[in-house]
Amino acid sequence: MVFKRAVAEGIGTYILVFIGTGAILFCEAMEFGGLTDVVIGLAFGAAVTLVILAIGKFSGAHINPAVTLGFWSDKQISGYHVLPYIISQCIGAIAASLTLALLDGDHSSYGGTTSSLEVWQIFTIEFIITAILMFVILRVTKLQGILIPAVTIGGIVAIHASVIGPYTGASMNPARSLGPALVSGQMEQLGIYVLATVLGSLSATALHRIIFKAGTTEPADEPAP
């Protein structure tokens, strides 16, 4: 069952990266101008919402190694889910970027997350927005049903991608940064994004536990939500 859930995570991450970064390539080709950031944000948010609705009840629809680590830290998934999930998520992201490279071989970054800001600025921004995302995820997954969590999480991603995207790319997701970075060869800032998003997620989980005393003494066998 863990293998099937991991495969679902890979497929979900493929969809997220293909739609989200594909929207970046599309907007650049169409020259949407001032609407570009909004369109990209909506694309990422819609992709997240659709994937949660599609596989949320099966695998949890983490589609993000930082989120998987956050749920593991909160003892909402067991340790044997973590590595298969993360590997599958990364494979899905890389496969999506390779697909885009085949479709548009002339693009330089394939929607990668790079920034001209200082390293500490990139780290701080990505840390904060990932922490916000993870905190919201931990709260809304406590609600009954899947529609409200899906729309809420997708909405947060859309807002962050629209508002923060022009500054850092609004990654919030190591796999989302990894795929385009590997395919484009632009690896210089990848470590910053991976570290900031993972630490942001783990910090949000710790804060959530302190405030709400969430989590259990034993890790769950079923993935959240």
N, C-alpha and C positions, 0 to 999 in steps of 0.2 A: 504493500500500500504506500509506503514511503516513496518508492521509486515512481509510482504513478503520480503521486502528488508533486514530486520534484519535476517530472515531465510537464505537468500542468503549469508549474511556476515558470519553466523555461518558455513555454508557449505564450504565457501571459506577458512575460518580459519582452519577448520578441514583438508582440503586438504593440506594447507600450513604446518601445524604441523605434519601431518601424513607423508608426503613426506620428509620434512626437517629433523625432528628428526628420522624418520625411516631410513634415509640415514646414520645418525650417528650410529645407531645400526647395520646397514648392514656393514658399513665400519669397525667397531670394530670386527664384526664376521668374516669378510673376511681378516682382517689384511692387508689393502692396504698400510700401511706404509706411505711413503712420499706423496702419492697421496690423502690421506684421506681428508685433509683440502680442497683441490680443488674439490673433488667429492662432499663433503658436501655443499660447497659454490654453486656449480652448481645446486645441488638439490634444495636448498632454492630459488635460483634465478629463476630456471625454474618453480618452483611451483608458485611463485609470478606472473611471466609473464603469465602463463596459466590461473590463477584465474582472473587476470585483463582482459584478453581477453574474458573470459567466462562470467563474471558478472559485468565488469566495467561500462558498459552502463546502467545497471539496478540499482545497489546499490552503485556504486562508487568503489567497491572492496577495501575498506580500510583494511580489515582483520587484524586490529591492533587498539586497543583502543587509543594508542597515536596518531595515524594518524586521527582517528575520532575526538579526542579532538582538534587536530591542525586545521582541517577543520572547526570545530565549532568556534574556536577562530578567524579564518579568515573570519567568517560569510559566509562560502560557503555551510553550511548545517544548518538547523534550530535546535533548542534545543530539539525538540521532537524526533529527530533521535538518539540523543546521547546515552541515557540509553538503549534503545532496541538494538542498534548496539553493545554496549560494552558487555551487558549481553550475547547476541548471540555469539559474538566472543569468549568470555571466555568459554562458554559451548562447542563450537566447538573445542577449543584447549584441553579442559579436555577430551572430547569424543575421540579425536585422541590419546591422551596419554593412555587412558584406553584401546583402541583398541590395541595399541602396547604392553601394559602390558599383554593382553590376548595372544598375539602372541609370546611374549618373556618374560615370567614371571620371568626369572632369572636375568634380567638386573637391575642394581642398581639405575640408574638415568633417564632412558628413554629419553636421549638426553637433559637433563635439563641444564640450564645455571648456572654454578657455577664457582668459580675462587679462586685461591690461592693468588691472589693479595690483597693488602691492600684495605680497603673499599673505600677510596678516589680515588684510582686508578680505581677501577671498576666503580665507579660513573662517573668519568671524561670521561673514554673511552666510556661508554654507552651513556652518555649525548652528546658527540661530534658526534658519528656515527649516533645517532637518529636524531640529528639536521641536519646533512648533508642529511640524507634520506628525512626528511620532507621538507627541502628547495628544493631539487631536485623535489620532488613530486609536490610541489606548482608551480614550473616553468613549468614542462613538461605537466602538465594537462591543461595548457593554449593552448597547441598545438592542431591543428585539427587532428581528427582521434584518434585511440586508440592503434595502433600497436607500434608507436614510444614511447609513454609513458610507455606501458607495457614492452617493451624491455629495456628501460632506467632504469626504477625502478627495474626490475628484475636484471639488470646488477649491479646496486649499491648494492643490497642485496647480490648478489653472491660475489662481491669483498669484502665487509665487512665480510661476513661469512668465506671466505677463508683466509683473512689476519688477521682479529681480532679474529676470532673464537677460535684459540688456547689460547688466553689470557682470554677472558671473556665469550666466547660462542656467542658473537655478537648478542644479543637478539634483540634490537631495537623495542621490541614488548612485552608489559606486558602480553598479553594472551599467547604468545609463551613460556614465562617463567613460567606462572602460571600452565599450564597443566601438564608438567612433574614434577614440584615441588610438586603439590598436590598428584599426583599418586605415586611418589617415596617417599614422606614424607620429602624431603630435602627442607625445607622452610626457612632455616636460612638466606639466602641472597636474598630472593624474594623481600623484601621491597626495597632494594637498586636498583634492576633492574626496578621495577615499577616506583619508584620516578625519577630515572635518565632518563628513556625513555620518561616519560610524560613531565618532565621539558625540556628535549632536544627538543621535538616536539613543545611545546609552545614557547620556545625561538626562534626557527627557524621561526615560524609563525610571531612573533613580528618583527624579523629582516626583514623578507620578506615584511611585511607591511610598515616598515620604508623606505626601499629601493625602492619598486615598487608601494607603495600605493595601494596594492591589497585589495580585499574585498569590501563589499558594506555596506551601512548604515543599511540595513535590511537583516536578514538571508535568504538564499535561501530555497525554498521549495524542490528543487531537490538536491540529494546528488552529490558531486563531485567525479570523473570527469563527 
